Amino acid sequence: MAYNLEEQESIDNLKGWWEKWGTPVLVVITLACVGVAGYNGWKWWNHRQTAKASVAYVALETAVNNQDGKNIKSISDGLIDQYGSTVYGPMAAFVAARYAADNGDIATAKQKLQWVVDHGDRKEFEAIARVRLAGLLMDEKAYDKALTLLTGFTPATDTERLVIDDRLGDVYQAMGKNAEARKAWQDGIAAARDGDPLQNLIRLKLDSLPEDGTAAAPAPAAASAAASSAAASAPASSAPAAKSSAAG
């Protein structure tokens, strides 16, 4: 097929351009295709991991209902090790911590909660883990460690700020630092939404708090119990709290 001079010149220019840029263009197209395929593959893998983890978590709940300590340990350890990047990893750690604390194994409870602090990628879970772990440290009178744990966290939401300040006030009160306790609780109330149940319970604690230099009056029993329940049902509501102070 014969081409006129203009057409031949265009063909020659195209050939020249392709010889210069053809390989880079093919590389870019190939990389783009690989990237799309990789992203779709990651989404599929992540969905599959989450589905498998959800099945394992149902089995963990059954073990908890049956108080089957052996399966609670094995299933929760498996969820943490294999599916720690999913939401079920920290939830399993909360369950394991609660069971361990209920059965007097405080070391294991602290270990599971520390895992959430160190490896959980959800701020709401990390906040609850820090609160519960600080409660266990309070029981051991390790107040400085509890304070470091709580003050080393930057809340992302008002709810996280509320539960952190609530526990911070508890630690300060246990140390006899009533002024610091009052400030922490007041900060928590200021951060909370009006009508938040925990906000009202903190007010009861404030009402029972004496000035520095006087004997600390214990918070009303109803307030302490209800506060623990409210904090335990915060972002990790499906993951039971640890025993004693750690449940709050």
Secondary structure, 3 states (H helix, E strand, C coil): CCCCHHHHHHHHHHHHHHHHHHHHHHHHHHHHHHHHHHHHHHHHHHHHHHHHHHHHHHHHHHHHHCCCHHHHHHHHHHHHHHHCCCCHHHHHHHHHHHHHHHCCCHHHHHHHHHHHHHHCCCHHHHHHHHHHHHHHHHHCCCHHHHHHHHHCCCCCCHHHHHHHHHHHHHHHHHCCCHHHHHHHHHHHHHHCCCCCHHHHHHHHHHHHCCCCCCCCCCCCHHHHHHHHHHHHCCCCCCCCCCCHHHHC
